[in-house]
Amino acid sequence: MRWYTKLILPIILIFVWEVLAILIGNEFILPRIESVIEVLFRPLANIFGQGSLVENSAVSVFRVLLGFVIGLLAAIPLGIFMGRSDALEEFVDPVIQVLRPIPPIAWLPLALAWFKIGLAGIIFIIFIGAFFPVLINTIDGVKRVSRTWIETACTFGAKEAQILSKVVVPAAMPDIWTGLRVGFGIAWMSVVAAEMLPGTSSGLGFLILFGLNIGQLQVTIAGMIVIGLIGLGIDYLMKRVEMRYFGWKGLEK
């Protein structure tokens, strides 16, 4: 598709939004598009004393990166060892399969109970969102490594550490990177819920809830749009890295 054909559906949706806003005629239910654009086009303006869009976006990005890095530092080593050891996988997998379907938002009460109000609870929710996708994809990537490659390394006298660093991890990196993409997406969604925890006073999630509480839905919708745009931009960059460095995955056969 040419780039301009991709704009057709967004333009239609914006048009429908504006028509509905005019018909409803109530800014507290559905604000006009121009009121949302006014918020978006003033990213440095202080929004009702709660900081600007840029400031709150920076806070959210920092929190997501911190929780995401902690999640991958825990998930990747565990996933590599589980992928290489059937005994370890059988021992840990039942717990993983029970915890994995629980959405990050369901952990909010425990985050409050364990970490009280503050940064730690928010990071915990983001960690939960990132950990399981990265772990599952790492295990899958390690298990997909060709046995021929591993046996060849063993033939040349490679030790387990060398097999991991020279064969297993490089060969599994495309799957691990896919897990990172998925994990970051879920972590980015999780930060919105985490920033709605009581006592939170910054971040895009907080700004969205704040706009709703004071009846300024244009602030809420602007915050939602910024979340979508940042998530889209980061995923695009990660996809470009995947195409640049891991495009060989589809050609290995």
C-alpha positions in Angstrom: 0.0 0.0 0.0 1.2 3.5 -0.7 1.6 5.7 2.3 -1.3 7.9 1.6 -3.8 5.0 1.3 -3.0 4.2 5.0 -4.4 7.6 6.0 -7.9 6.8 4.6 -9.2 4.9 7.6 -7.8 7.3 10.2 -9.4 10.2 8.4 -12.7 8.4 8.2 -12.6 7.7 12.0 -11.7 11.3 12.8 -14.6 12.4 10.6 -17.1 10.0 12.4 -15.7 11.1 15.8 -16.3 14.8 15.0 -19.8 14.1 13.7 -20.7 12.1 16.8 -19.3 14.8 19.0 -21.4 17.5 17.3 -24.6 15.3 17.5 -24.0 14.5 21.2 -23.1 18.1 22.0 -21.6 17.3 25.4 -17.9 17.7 26.0 -18.1 15.6 29.2 -19.2 12.6 27.1 -17.3 13.0 23.8 -15.1 16.1 23.2 -14.7 17.7 19.8 -11.6 16.8 17.9 -10.3 20.4 18.0 -10.2 20.4 21.8 -8.1 17.3 21.8 -5.8 18.7 19.2 -5.4 21.8 21.3 -4.0 19.7 24.1 -1.8 17.7 21.8 -0.4 20.7 20.1 0.7 22.2 23.4 2.8 19.4 24.7 4.8 21.7 27.0 1.8 23.4 28.6 1.1 22.6 32.2 -2.2 20.7 32.4 -4.2 21.9 35.4 -1.1 21.9 37.5 -0.3 18.3 36.8 2.6 18.7 34.5 2.8 18.7 30.7 2.3 15.9 28.2 6.1 15.8 27.6 6.9 15.6 31.3 4.3 12.9 32.1 5.4 10.9 28.9 9.0 11.0 30.1 8.0 9.7 33.5 6.0 6.8 32.0 8.8 5.9 29.5 11.3 5.9 32.4 9.1 3.6 34.5 8.5 1.2 31.6 12.2 1.0 30.7 13.1 0.3 34.3 10.5 -2.4 34.8 11.2 -3.9 31.3 14.9 -4.1 31.9 14.4 -5.8 35.2 11.9 -8.2 33.6 14.3 -9.2 30.7 17.2 -9.6 33.0 15.2 -12.2 35.0 13.4 -13.8 32.0 16.2 -14.3 29.5 18.7 -16.3 31.7 15.8 -18.4 33.2 14.5 -19.0 29.7 17.9 -20.1 28.4 18.4 -22.5 31.2 14.9 -23.9 30.9 15.3 -24.3 27.2 18.5 -26.3 27.7 17.4 -28.4 30.7 14.3 -30.6 30.4 14.5 -31.3 34.2 14.5 -27.6 35.1 11.6 -26.9 32.6 9.5 -29.7 34.1 10.2 -28.4 37.6 9.4 -24.7 36.9 6.9 -24.9 34.0 3.7 -25.8 36.1 4.1 -22.6 38.1 4.8 -20.5 34.9 1.7 -21.9 33.3 -0.5 -21.0 36.3 0.9 -17.5 36.6 1.2 -16.6 32.9 -2.5 -16.1 32.1 -3.0 -13.7 35.0 -3.2 -10.2 33.5 -0.9 -7.6 35.1 -3.8 -5.5 36.3 -4.9 -8.4 38.5 -1.7 -7.9 40.4 -2.6 -4.4 41.5 -4.0 -5.3 44.9 -0.9 -7.3 45.7 1.3 -4.5 44.5 -0.4 -2.2 46.9 -0.1 -4.7 49.8 3.5 -5.6 49.2 5.0 -2.3 48.1 2.5 0.2 49.3 2.4 3.5 47.4 5.4 4.5 45.3 7.6 3.6 42.4 8.2 -0.1 43.5 4.6 -1.1 43.0 4.5 0.4 39.5 7.7 -1.3 38.5 6.4 -4.6 39.8 3.3 -4.4 37.6 5.5 -3.5 34.5 7.8 -6.3 35.4 4.9 -8.8 35.4 3.8 -7.6 32.0 7.2 -8.0 30.5 8.5 -11.1 32.2 6.3 -13.9 30.8 6.4 -13.0 27.0 10.1 -12.7 27.1 10.5 -16.0 29.1 8.2 -18.0 26.9 9.8 -16.8 23.6 13.3 -17.4 25.0 12.5 -21.0 26.0 11.0 -21.5 22.5 13.9 -19.9 20.8 16.5 -22.1 22.6 14.5 -25.3 21.9 14.4 -24.4 18.2 18.2 -24.2 17.9 19.4 -26.9 15.4 20.7 -30.0 17.1 23.2 -30.2 14.3 24.8 -26.9 15.3 25.1 -28.0 18.9 26.5 -31.4 18.0 29.0 -29.8 15.7 30.2 -27.5 18.5 30.5 -30.5 20.8 32.5 -32.3 18.2 35.1 -29.5 18.2 35.3 -29.8 22.0 33.1 -26.8 23.0 32.1 -26.6 26.7 28.6 -25.8 27.8 29.4 -22.1 28.4 30.8 -21.9 24.9 27.8 -23.6 23.3 25.5 -21.2 25.1 27.5 -18.1 24.1 28.6 -19.1 20.6 25.7 -21.2 19.3 22.5 -21.2 21.4 22.1 -17.6 22.3 22.9 -16.2 18.8 20.7 -18.7 17.1 17.8 -18.0 19.6 18.1 -14.2 19.3 15.4 -13.8 16.7 12.8 -15.5 19.0 14.2 -13.7 22.0 13.8 -10.4 20.2 10.2 -11.2 19.3 9.6 -11.8 23.0 11.2 -8.4 23.8 8.8 -6.7 21.3 5.8 -8.4 22.7 7.0 -7.9 26.3 7.6 -4.2 25.8 4.1 -3.8 24.3 2.5 -5.4 27.3 4.8 -3.5 29.7 3.7 -0.3 28.0 0.1 -1.2 28.4 0.7 -2.2 32.0 2.1 1.2 33.0 -1.2 2.8 32.4 -2.9 0.6 34.9 0.1 0.9 37.3 0.0 4.7 37.2 -3.6 4.6 38.3 -2.6 3.2 41.7 -3.6 5.4 44.6 -1.0 8.0 45.5 0.5 8.2 42.0 0.9 11.8 40.9 2.6 11.6 37.5 2.7 9.7 34.3 0.3 9.3 31.4 -1.9 6.8 33.2 -2.3 9.3 36.0 -3.0 12.1 33.6 -5.7 10.0 31.8 -7.5 9.2 35.2 -7.1 12.8 36.3 -8.7 14.2 33.2 -11.7 11.8 33.7 -12.0 12.8 37.4 -12.2 16.5 36.6 -14.5 16.1 33.6 -11.9 17.1 31.0 -12.1 14.2 28.6 -10.0 16.0 26.0 -7.0 15.5 28.4 -7.9 11.8 28.8 -8.2 11.2 25.1 -5.0 13.2 24.4 -3.1 11.1 26.9 -4.5 7.9 25.2 -3.3 9.1 21.8 0.1 9.9 23.1 0.4 6.4 24.7 -0.6 4.9 21.3 1.9 7.0 19.4 4.8 6.3 21.7 4.0 2.6 21.7 3.8 2.6 17.9 7.1 4.5 17.5 9.0 2.1 19.9 7.6 -1.0 18.2 8.5 0.4 14.8 12.1 0.9 16.0 12.3 -2.6 17.4 10.8 -4.0 14.2 13.5 -2.2 12.1 16.2 -3.7 14.4 14.6 -7.2 13.9 14.6 -6.8 10.1 18.1 -5.4 10.1 19.8 -8.0 12.3 17.5 -11.0 12.4 16.2 -11.2 8.9 18.2 -14.4 8.4 15.8 -16.4 10.5 13.4 -17.0 7.7 16.2 -18.1 5.4 18.0 -20.6 7.7 16.3 -23.6 6.1 
